[in-house]
Amino acid sequence: MENKLIRDLFLGFIRIHILFHAAKEPVYGTEFHEELKRHGYNVSFGTLYPIFHRLEKDGYIIAKKENINGKIRKYYSITEEGNAILKQAKEKANELVAELNEED
């Protein structure tokens, strides 16, 4: 059984991952699901889409609907507030990685 703390950490990593990619270019769920799999995350769409929706509700990303071959697809882009949070997350992540790599 997966440890709850590990799950919580990974969900945080996924949120940062979404912000990072949405800052580069608009992303959508199915494509992003594949990106996460490439990095070893095995997350269901039932977990992923609520993360997108919460980030949107909180104002960190914004959705734009596009019709692709008759299907409506939501593309998510980062907002200014999302960029500010991403910057803070990068600083904290870099600080943590440096500390974790210190020799005892």
Steps between C-alpha positions, in 0.01 A plus 500: 500500500630846408600720791269804545796734549660384175166547320464853641855587394447363150174694462693815590767410244227452238355845575842657454551295185172633357597860576845448349365364172208746485758780524675367189189434288132419543446141619201266499412202714564202273832634375605589852401155626752357253764748620449384857526134397830584330626619840376188679178639650210259480207734558142444386297757311268498803790645698656717228195695382400615849856634541461703179157623613627601844799686355258681269255577782786637711610727213835337417402382152232602254317276252422572139270264311589397145317281253741232380348268238153549646609449861523782750839502668603726790846648474642639822744791522667647805385831647712772661407361840599153382836633383560656842422168672718310253790734574460439874474124445820499292686692770383262773569192287853619417565574867376155600699318232816683605439404862421138413827478305714634784747252637441387856 
